[in-house]
Amino acid sequence: MFDVGLTGLELAIGAGVVVVAAALQGSIGFGLAVLSVPILTVVDPVFTPIPTLILSLFVGVGTLVRERGDLDLEGLGWVISGRVPGALLGAWVLSIATERALGIIIGVIVLLAVGVLSSGLSVRLSRISRVIAGLISGFSGTSAGIGGPPIALLYGRQAGPVVRSTLGAIFTIGITINLLILTAVGVLTSTDIGVAVLLSPAMILGFFISGRLRPHVDGERVRIGILAVSSVAAVSLLVTSIAG
């Protein structure tokens, strides 16, 4: 139905990665893009960053609906106000970057995200910290499809349901803004949509699995696993892109 230039093996690998990544994000609130983008970019750049951004949107909607009662509504507006200018900057970078440059950008952003998330830092929730996190998230989410780490760092010390529901709301609104901007500047293509549609059953399955994992998952161990796998994938992507 969709001719996106992928082999059956590449689609199978992509689907498997998305199942695991969507299950992790539905369980702990983030991780789909951090885990899947560097791996899928190595498999085939057509998978990223926009198709994974679309998939992250629907996981965010599902998480928000499932745990909407714990949403940090007060801080949501401040984060989104920062995402808009960040998304505009990210869309500009995406529109001019070559495939090789984009691979380097994604690899660097993932490694920076891993460093920040593994540092043990905590950020005080305030209007300024929410706007700054939104700005960084908007840029990295639009340019590389990875907008979760700044928000996860911001809310990382909150209760699990608060983290999942608030990140779900931020992803829902923020990624919608990102996609509208990408459409307006002519970056989003029918191929991006086709890849996202082909991977959507895997995304749905992963989110369904997350509902079963959520009461039992050990968030810290899963987080460490995400960071470790993402680091390896990001280094591999950087080496491949630089070698060009």
LINKAMO-V340868 format. One record per residue. N is the residue number from 1. RES is the residue in one small letter. PHI is phi in whole degrees, 0 to 359 (none if undefined). PSI is psi as a letter, one per 30 degrees, with the letter a starting at -180 (* if undefined). Layout:
BEGIN
n->[N:N]
res->[RES:RES]
phi->[PHI:PHI]
psi->[PSI:PSI]
END
This chain:
BEGIN
n->[1:2:3:4:5:6:7:8:9:10:11:12:13:14:15:16:17:18:19:20:21:22:23:24:25:26:27:28:29:30:31:32:33:34:35:36:37:38:39:40:41:42:43:44:45:46:47:48:49:50:51:52:53:54:55:56:57:58:59:60:61:62:63:64:65:66:67:68:69:70:71:72:73:74:75:76:77:78:79:80:81:82:83:84:85:86:87:88:89:90:91:92:93:94:95:96:97:98:99:100:101:102:103:104:105:106:107:108:109:110:111:112:113:114:115:116:117:118:119:120:121:122:123:124:125:126:127:128:129:130:131:132:133:134:135:136:137:138:139:140:141:142:143:144:145:146:147:148:149:150:151:152:153:154:155:156:157:158:159:160:161:162:163:164:165:166:167:168:169:170:171:172:173:174:175:176:177:178:179:180:181:182:183:184:185:186:187:188:189:190:191:192:193:194:195:196:197:198:199:200:201:202:203:204:205:206:207:208:209:210:211:212:213:214:215:216:217:218:219:220:221:222:223:224:225:226:227:228:229:230:231:232:233:234:235:236:237:238:239:240:241:242:243:244]
res->[m:f:d:v:g:l:t:g:l:e:l:a:i:g:a:g:v:v:v:v:a:a:a:l:q:g:s:i:g:f:g:l:a:v:l:s:v:p:i:l:t:v:v:d:p:v:f:t:p:i:p:t:l:i:l:s:l:f:v:g:v:g:t:l:v:r:e:r:g:d:l:d:l:e:g:l:g:w:v:i:s:g:r:v:p:g:a:l:l:g:a:w:v:l:s:i:a:t:e:r:a:l:g:i:i:i:g:v:i:v:l:l:a:v:g:v:l:s:s:g:l:s:v:r:l:s:r:i:s:r:v:i:a:g:l:i:s:g:f:s:g:t:s:a:g:i:g:g:p:p:i:a:l:l:y:g:r:q:a:g:p:v:v:r:s:t:l:g:a:i:f:t:i:g:i:t:i:n:l:l:i:l:t:a:v:g:v:l:t:s:t:d:i:g:v:a:v:l:l:s:p:a:m:i:l:g:f:f:i:s:g:r:l:r:p:h:v:d:g:e:r:v:r:i:g:i:l:a:v:s:s:v:a:a:v:s:l:l:v:t:s:i:a:g]
phi->[none:244:265:249:75:251:279:299:295:298:295:296:297:301:296:297:297:293:303:296:294:292:296:292:295:295:275:242:105:206:127:301:286:301:279:276:299:295:291:292:294:291:298:193:301:297:290:225:272:289:302:291:296:297:297:298:300:288:294:298:298:298:294:298:297:290:229:296:292:252:292:276:293:299:272:300:298:292:296:295:297:279:291:297:295:296:293:298:295:296:296:296:299:296:287:248:283:283:300:295:297:295:299:293:301:297:300:295:297:297:294:297:297:298:299:293:289:266:280:80:293:233:244:288:288:210:297:294:294:292:295:297:298:295:298:294:296:297:293:291:293:279:281:234:76:233:248:283:305:299:285:297:296:297:255:299:263:274:295:308:299:294:299:295:290:291:298:300:293:296:296:300:285:295:290:301:299:304:292:297:294:297:293:296:268:79:271:290:238:295:295:302:295:299:297:298:296:297:269:297:300:295:297:296:298:298:293:299:298:299:296:278:281:309:290:245:290:267:304:293:294:296:299:297:298:300:295:293:297:296:297:299:296:294:297:299:297:298:299:296:290:291:294:49]
psi->[e:k:j:g:g:k:l:e:e:e:e:e:e:e:e:e:e:e:e:e:e:e:e:e:e:f:e:f:f:l:f:e:e:e:e:e:e:e:e:f:e:e:e:k:f:f:f:l:f:e:e:f:e:e:e:e:e:e:e:e:e:e:e:e:e:e:h:f:f:g:k:i:e:e:f:e:e:e:e:e:f:f:e:e:e:e:e:e:e:e:e:e:e:e:f:f:k:l:e:e:e:e:e:e:e:e:e:e:e:e:e:e:e:e:e:e:f:g:f:g:k:k:k:k:j:l:e:e:e:e:e:e:e:e:e:e:e:e:e:e:e:e:e:f:g:j:f:e:e:e:e:e:e:e:g:f:g:l:l:e:e:e:e:e:e:e:e:e:e:e:e:e:e:e:e:e:e:e:e:e:e:e:e:e:g:g:e:k:l:f:e:e:e:e:e:e:e:e:f:e:e:e:e:e:e:e:e:e:e:e:e:e:f:e:f:f:k:j:e:e:e:e:e:e:e:e:e:e:e:e:e:e:e:e:e:e:e:e:e:e:e:e:e:*]
END
